Amino acid sequence: MRLVIARCSVDYIGRLTAHLPPATRLLLVKADGSVSIHADDRAYKPLNWMSPPCSVKEELTDGAGTWTVTNKAGEQLIITIESVEHDSRHDLGVDPGLQKDGVEADLQRLLALHVETFGEGWSLVRREYPTAIGPVDLLCRDAGGATVAVEIKRRGEIDGVEQLTRYLELLNRDPRLAPVKGVFAAQEIKPQARVLAADRGIDCLTVDYAVLKGTDDPSQRLF
């Protein structure tokens, strides 16, 4: 990655025209060939950019001159540089990618480990219990021995309730399991989903992921 801080103006020539008047900006050239121009007043979105593949032609004398950035469609960014304050190159290596915490798979794993979250005396039959239309997240037994199908979402919406309803219809055809009740579990459940779940005879449970993970103790909260 190349980082250049320069006083420059920028002209885009392509499907339309756009102009950035002279100012001090960050020019970012990535290993994939992309070029972007950044100001100091926004979190992530550049003022202008050229996506890869593109070529960069530099015509500079004593730090002043132009960069002409051209993409495969022939569009161009003409960066007119008045002066350069900083120019450095850095090898960042291979990025491992974003690892998300708190996704549905994490919730499913933790609820399977802490099945008592649903009630005292509950037990886990199986994770990812197979059906003809897809796996049920958790198949459990409550304290009375009744079968319970649990659908887990990060954000509980109507579609999730509909999905659990279809699972229940299939599971209740199996005499080894019937009657099967349903629980819709999520970190956040939309009001419309709660109404539909109640109409279908499905219980709702709001899950506190931090408590399940052991990173939060409700007894220590001020509010």
Order of alpha helices (4+ residues) and beta strands (2+ residues): beta-beta-beta-beta-beta-beta-beta-alpha-beta-beta-beta-alpha-beta-alpha-beta-alpha
